[in-house]
Amino acid sequence: MLFITKNKKSDYRIVIPADTTPSVNTAAQELQKYICDISGAYLPIVWDNVPAEGKEICVGYTNRDSGICPCEAEKLGDEGYII
């Protein structure tokens, strides 16, 4: 089982591309808001030009290695996700 928050705390942060688009920025802010509303935990949003650190939730196409082939990532489209 994957826990993103516990007792109003989280080890995760949200990562977005440094050259983000308005839609990716909005998606990250909405994710942050809903996680906080549901759990009470605040996840900071950082750009992908900040060194990777700990557990991260990537929104958009960041420079983080997702571990999947780029050809598979293309199949996800705009609304897909990887866990």
PyRosetta script that sets phi, psi and omega in degrees:
from pyrosetta import init, pose_from_sequence

init()
pose = pose_from_sequence("MLFITKNKKSDYRIVIPADTTPSVNTAAQELQKYICDISGAYLPIVWDNVPAEGKEICVGYTNRDSGICPCEAEKLGDEGYII")
pose.set_psi(1, 142.6)
pose.set_omega(1, -179.5)
pose.set_phi(2, -105.4)
pose.set_psi(2, 122.6)
pose.set_omega(2, 175.7)
pose.set_phi(3, -111.0)
pose.set_psi(3, 122.6)
pose.set_omega(3, 176.8)
pose.set_phi(4, -89.2)
pose.set_psi(4, -33.4)
pose.set_omega(4, 179.2)
pose.set_phi(5, -133.1)
pose.set_psi(5, 157.9)
pose.set_omega(5, 174.0)
pose.set_phi(6, -158.3)
pose.set_psi(6, 129.5)
pose.set_omega(6, 178.7)
pose.set_phi(7, 53.3)
pose.set_psi(7, 45.1)
pose.set_omega(7, 177.5)
pose.set_phi(8, 63.4)
pose.set_psi(8, 24.1)
pose.set_omega(8, 178.0)
pose.set_phi(9, -133.8)
pose.set_psi(9, 159.4)
pose.set_omega(9, 178.4)
pose.set_phi(10, -148.7)
pose.set_psi(10, 146.3)
pose.set_omega(10, 173.6)
pose.set_phi(11, -92.0)
pose.set_psi(11, 0.7)
pose.set_omega(11, -175.2)
pose.set_phi(12, -96.3)
pose.set_psi(12, 158.5)
pose.set_omega(12, 168.4)
pose.set_phi(13, -138.1)
pose.set_psi(13, 160.3)
pose.set_omega(13, -178.6)
pose.set_phi(14, -100.4)
pose.set_psi(14, 130.1)
pose.set_omega(14, -178.2)
pose.set_phi(15, -114.5)
pose.set_psi(15, 132.1)
pose.set_omega(15, 176.8)
pose.set_phi(16, -126.2)
pose.set_psi(16, 158.2)
pose.set_omega(16, 178.6)
pose.set_phi(17, -62.5)
pose.set_psi(17, 144.6)
pose.set_omega(17, 177.7)
pose.set_phi(18, -61.5)
pose.set_psi(18, -31.7)
pose.set_omega(18, 177.9)
pose.set_phi(19, -101.9)
pose.set_psi(19, 48.3)
pose.set_omega(19, -172.9)
pose.set_phi(20, -63.4)
pose.set_psi(20, 158.2)
pose.set_omega(20, 175.2)
pose.set_phi(21, -98.0)
pose.set_psi(21, 160.7)
pose.set_omega(21, 177.5)
pose.set_phi(22, -56.6)
pose.set_psi(22, -37.4)
pose.set_omega(22, -178.7)
pose.set_phi(23, -68.9)
pose.set_psi(23, -37.7)
pose.set_omega(23, 177.4)
pose.set_phi(24, -68.5)
pose.set_psi(24, -40.9)
pose.set_omega(24, 178.2)
pose.set_phi(25, -61.1)
pose.set_psi(25, -44.9)
pose.set_omega(25, 178.0)
pose.set_phi(26, -62.7)
pose.set_psi(26, -43.3)
pose.set_omega(26, 179.7)
pose.set_phi(27, -60.1)
pose.set_psi(27, -42.9)
pose.set_omega(27, 179.9)
pose.set_phi(28, -65.1)
pose.set_psi(28, -41.8)
pose.set_omega(28, 179.2)
pose.set_phi(29, -66.2)
pose.set_psi(29, -38.5)
pose.set_omega(29, 177.8)
pose.set_phi(30, -67.7)
pose.set_psi(30, -41.4)
pose.set_omega(30, 176.9)
pose.set_phi(31, -60.0)
pose.set_psi(31, -47.0)
pose.set_omega(31, 178.9)
pose.set_phi(32, -57.6)
pose.set_psi(32, -47.3)
pose.set_omega(32, -178.5)
pose.set_phi(33, -62.3)
pose.set_psi(33, -47.5)
pose.set_omega(33, -177.0)
pose.set_phi(34, -68.7)
pose.set_psi(34, -37.6)
pose.set_omega(34, 176.1)
pose.set_phi(35, -62.7)
pose.set_psi(35, -42.4)
pose.set_omega(35, 178.8)
pose.set_phi(36, -65.6)
pose.set_psi(36, -44.0)
pose.set_omega(36, 179.0)
pose.set_phi(37, -60.4)
pose.set_psi(37, -40.9)
pose.set_omega(37, -176.7)
pose.set_phi(38, -75.7)
pose.set_psi(38, -42.0)
pose.set_omega(38, -169.2)
pose.set_phi(39, -113.8)
pose.set_psi(39, -19.2)
pose.set_omega(39, -174.3)
pose.set_phi(40, 84.9)
pose.set_psi(40, -0.6)
pose.set_omega(40, -179.6)
pose.set_phi(41, -94.4)
pose.set_psi(41, 134.3)
pose.set_omega(41, 179.0)
pose.set_phi(42, -101.0)
pose.set_psi(42, 119.8)
pose.set_omega(42, 176.7)
pose.set_phi(43, -102.0)
pose.set_psi(43, 120.7)
pose.set_omega(43, 178.5)
pose.set_phi(44, -68.4)
pose.set_psi(44, 153.5)
pose.set_omega(44, 174.6)
pose.set_phi(45, -106.3)
pose.set_psi(45, 127.3)
pose.set_omega(45, 178.7)
pose.set_phi(46, -129.4)
pose.set_psi(46, 157.9)
pose.set_omega(46, 175.8)
pose.set_phi(47, -84.5)
pose.set_psi(47, 158.1)
pose.set_omega(47, -177.4)
pose.set_phi(48, -75.9)
pose.set_psi(48, -0.7)
pose.set_omega(48, 173.5)
pose.set_phi(49, -86.7)
pose.set_psi(49, -0.8)
pose.set_omega(49, 171.4)
pose.set_phi(50, -87.1)
pose.set_psi(50, 137.3)
pose.set_omega(50, -179.3)
pose.set_phi(51, -55.4)
pose.set_psi(51, 142.8)
pose.set_omega(51, 176.9)
pose.set_phi(52, -60.6)
pose.set_psi(52, 142.4)
pose.set_omega(52, -177.1)
pose.set_phi(53, -155.7)
pose.set_psi(53, 119.3)
pose.set_omega(53, 176.0)
pose.set_phi(54, 64.8)
pose.set_psi(54, -144.7)
pose.set_omega(54, -175.8)
pose.set_phi(55, -92.5)
pose.set_psi(55, 134.8)
pose.set_omega(55, -175.2)
pose.set_phi(56, -136.1)
pose.set_psi(56, 146.4)
pose.set_omega(56, 171.2)
pose.set_phi(57, -112.2)
pose.set_psi(57, 115.0)
pose.set_omega(57, -178.0)
pose.set_phi(58, -93.5)
pose.set_psi(58, 132.7)
pose.set_omega(58, 177.6)
pose.set_phi(59, -118.6)
pose.set_psi(59, 124.3)
pose.set_omega(59, -175.9)
pose.set_phi(60, 86.6)
pose.set_psi(60, -174.5)
pose.set_omega(60, -178.8)
pose.set_phi(61, -90.1)
pose.set_psi(61, 95.3)
pose.set_omega(61, -179.3)
pose.set_phi(62, -92.9)
pose.set_psi(62, 174.5)
pose.set_omega(62, 177.5)
pose.set_phi(63, -84.9)
pose.set_psi(63, 5.9)
pose.set_omega(63, 177.7)
pose.set_phi(64, -75.1)
pose.set_psi(64, 143.0)
pose.set_omega(64, 178.6)
pose.set_phi(65, -78.4)
pose.set_psi(65, 112.5)
pose.set_omega(65, -178.9)
pose.set_phi(66, -78.6)
pose.set_psi(66, -12.3)
pose.set_omega(66, 180.0)
pose.set_phi(67, 84.1)
pose.set_psi(67, 4.3)
pose.set_omega(67, 177.0)
pose.set_phi(68, -118.2)
pose.set_psi(68, 157.0)
pose.set_omega(68, 178.6)
pose.set_phi(69, -63.9)
pose.set_psi(69, 137.5)
pose.set_omega(69, 177.7)
pose.set_phi(70, -54.2)
pose.set_psi(70, -32.6)
pose.set_omega(70, 178.8)
pose.set_phi(71, -65.8)
pose.set_psi(71, -32.4)
pose.set_omega(71, 176.9)
pose.set_phi(72, -73.5)
pose.set_psi(72, -36.6)
pose.set_omega(72, 178.9)
pose.set_phi(73, -61.9)
pose.set_psi(73, -37.7)
pose.set_omega(73, 178.9)
pose.set_phi(74, -60.5)
pose.set_psi(74, -33.2)
pose.set_omega(74, -179.6)
pose.set_phi(75, -67.2)
pose.set_psi(75, -19.8)
pose.set_omega(75, -178.9)
pose.set_phi(76, -69.7)
pose.set_psi(76, -29.0)
pose.set_omega(76, -178.5)
pose.set_phi(77, 68.9)
pose.set_psi(77, -164.0)
pose.set_omega(77, -176.6)
pose.set_phi(78, -76.3)
pose.set_psi(78, -22.3)
pose.set_omega(78, -174.9)
pose.set_phi(79, -111.3)
pose.set_psi(79, 5.6)
pose.set_omega(79, -177.6)
pose.set_phi(80, -80.0)
pose.set_psi(80, 168.7)
pose.set_omega(80, 178.1)
pose.set_phi(81, -152.3)
pose.set_psi(81, 161.3)
pose.set_omega(81, 178.9)
pose.set_phi(82, -129.3)
pose.set_psi(82, 136.2)
pose.set_omega(82, 174.3)
pose.set_phi(83, -114.1)
pose.dump_pdb("model.pdb")
